[in-house]
C-alpha cells in the first residue's frame, strides 16, 4: 500500500508542473515565472532524485526524474524567452 501512495504522490507532484511548462513554451511568456524559485526547485528535485537513487526508492526515482525534466524545461524556457 505504501508503494502505491508513493507513486500517486509522485505522480501528482510531477504532473502539477506540466501546465506551467506547456504554457511557458506555447506562449513564450515567462514574465510571471521566478527564475530563482524554479532553479531552487530544480535543485530540490535533483537532490531528491539522488537520494532516491542512493536508497533505491523507485517512487522517488521515477517522480523526481520526471519532475527534473519538466522543471528543467521551465528553467530553459525562462532563460530563452526572458
N, C-alpha and C positions, 0 to 999 in steps of 0.2 A: 504494500500500500504506500509506503514512504517513497518508493521509487516513482510511482505514478504522480504523487503530489509534487515531487521534484521536477519531473518532466513538464507537468502542467504549469507550474510556477515559472519554469524556464521559458516555456512557450509564450506565456502571456507577457513576461518581462521583455522578451525579444520582439514579439510582434508589435508591441506598442510603439516601437521606433520606426516601423515600416512606413506609416503615413507621413512622418516627418521627412524621411529620406525621399519618398516619392514626390512630395511637394517641393522640396528643395531642388531636385533635379528637373522636374517637369516645368516649374515656373521660373527657375533660375533666380529666385528671390530668396536670399538668405539673410536679409536685413534683420529679421526677428530672431535670429539664432545667435547664441553666445558661443563664440569660438572657445573661450576659456572653459566654459561649462562642458562643452562637448569633448574637449581634449581631456579634461579630468574624468569624464565618464568613460572615454576610450581607455585611459589608464586603469580605471577601476575594472572594466570587463577583461582587460588583458591580464591583470593580476588574478582575478577570479578564474580565468582560463588556466593560468599557470598553476594555481592551487589545485584546481580540478585534475590537471594532468599529474601533479605530484601525488595526489591521494587516489588517483584513478576513480574519480566520481563522474560517471558518464552524464548524468543530468547537468552537472556544472560544465563539463567539457562541451557538450552539444549546445547548450543555451548560450554560453559565453563565447564560443566560437562563432556562432551565428550573429550574436549581438556585436561582436568585434567587427565583423564585415559590414554590418548595417551602419554602425556609428562611424566607422572609417569612411564610408561613403558620404555621410553627412558632413564630416570634417573636410573631406575632399571638395564637396560642393561649396562649403563656406569659403575655403581657400581659393577656389576657382572663380566664384561669382561675386565675391565681396570686393 
